[in-house]
Amino acid sequence: MIKLDERQAKAFAIAIGVWLVLSGTAFYLLGKKHGSKVDCSVEESLIAECQAQLAECRSDIEEERIHVISTEAKKCKATLDEYKIIRCKLCAAGVVP
């Protein structure tokens, strides 16, 4: 095993640090250079498709919500009509003033 004195160990550590910084910078620049050539058209088309599906789902949900509200409104109107008929019969019988 090689023994290094303090000065040599410090120089070795600095050399390793410089090498790491330079190699990291090189990898970053290499990735940046290749990143600019990336074609995202497939991903963009998938995003557009998902947005279209989301809009369709929202439309379906809104239609269903309107249907449920309309159905409940019809039920309420029918119940009120029944109550009116019953009240009229009670009024005619003299039970309700």
C-alpha positions, 0 to 999 in steps of 0.5 A, a space after each residue: 500500500 502506498 503511503 502519502 504524506 499530508 501534502 500529497 493527500 491534500 493534492 490528491 483530494 483536490 485533483 479528485 475534486 477538480 476531476 469530479 467537477 469537470 466530469 460533472 460539467 461535461 456530462 451536464 453539457 453533453 446532456 444539455 446538447 442532446 436534450 435540445 434535439 429531443 422530439 416531444 411530439 409523441 408526448 404532446 399528442 398523448 397530452 392532447 388525447 388525455 385532455 380530449 378524454 378529460 373534456 369528454 368525461 366532464 361533458 358526460 358528468 355534466 349530462 348525467 348531473 343534469 339528468 339526475 336533477 331533471 329526474 328529481 325535479 319531475 319527482 318533486 313536481 309530481 309529489 307537489 301535484 299529489 299534495 295539491 289534489 289531496 289538499 283540494 279534496 280536504 278543502 272540499 270536504 271541509 277538513 282544512 280551512 
